[in-house]
Amino acid sequence: MQYRQLGKTGLKVSEISLGSWLTYGGYVEERNAEASIDKAYDLGINFFDTANVYMRGEAEKIVGKALRKYPRSSYVLATKVFGKMGDGPNDQGLSRKHIMEQCDASLQRLGLDYVDVYYCHRYHADTPLEETLRALDDLVRQGKVLYIGVSEWTAEQMTEAVHLADKKLLDRIVVNQPNYSMLHRYIEKEVIPVSDKHGIGQVVFSPLAQGVLTGKYKKGEAIPEDSRAAQKNLDLSRVLTEKNLERVEALKAIAANENLSLAQLAIAWILRQDNVSSALIGASKPEQIEENAKASGVKLSQETIAKVEDILNQ
């Protein structure tokens, strides 16, 4: 496993990180979830990701319990705040009240004194940005949070946050968590350049486009019953298109020529970006982690990258 700096900080995180969205506390049983975390740790993955809103805190409990057997200094743990955690008017968003209360609730569920990274799960237009940044800065000063980040914020929103933090002498955001894959590339135009400028690293989620870039879905064939696309609460219609399935078939040939699985090629392609600190994978089985982790350290030639680009532009 190779490691990269989280943005321009001194923190080193594994190129492959393990998430818990749609898995832990959901359709993956706790024993299998813990086995996946153990496998990831054994493979050198030191970066684990969850959120308060995943199954209303159940994912945090499972992740915290699974990691408890390891020295706290040996792993980096991230969680998030923003999503709806109750029925009251203040049970969601990025107000000072919600941030402070949810940080304490997350730490209690995780069984920890601090989290390494605390994300604003989305942007909240109803809360003044200074209120949000001051609350996060206080959490850093209290030692409950070491680094702050955002998820799916625009380049403009991140720029405003950096400038305001500098003006008010508040702790800066150092990481962004966007959706990024071969089939979803919006961050390349503005988010990555702005992040490079301000020392913000990307920890990308859905690098395999919800499984589409594993090759499990095939044009003209029924969706496998045990796949994510078969779940009633998950709509993959935007990515699971005929054009994308044609691209996947073409990409398989490139992967085979590189002695890589399609998933490994997709992750290595993401890691070609210096601004990407880590690619966040999800796994329902330990074997999936073992395969995906092999993408760490893979260097794709410019010729291979050009061939991939030709396919993606079709």
Beta strands, then each sheet from edge to edge (+ up, - down):
strand 1: 3-5
strand 2: 12-14
strand 3: 16-18
strand 4: 47-49
strand 5: 76-81
strand 6: 115-120
strand 7: 145-151
strand 8: 173-177
strand 9: 201-205
strand 10: 276-281
sheet 1: 1+ 2-
sheet 2: 3+ 10+ 9+ 8+ 7+ 6+ 5+ 4+
end
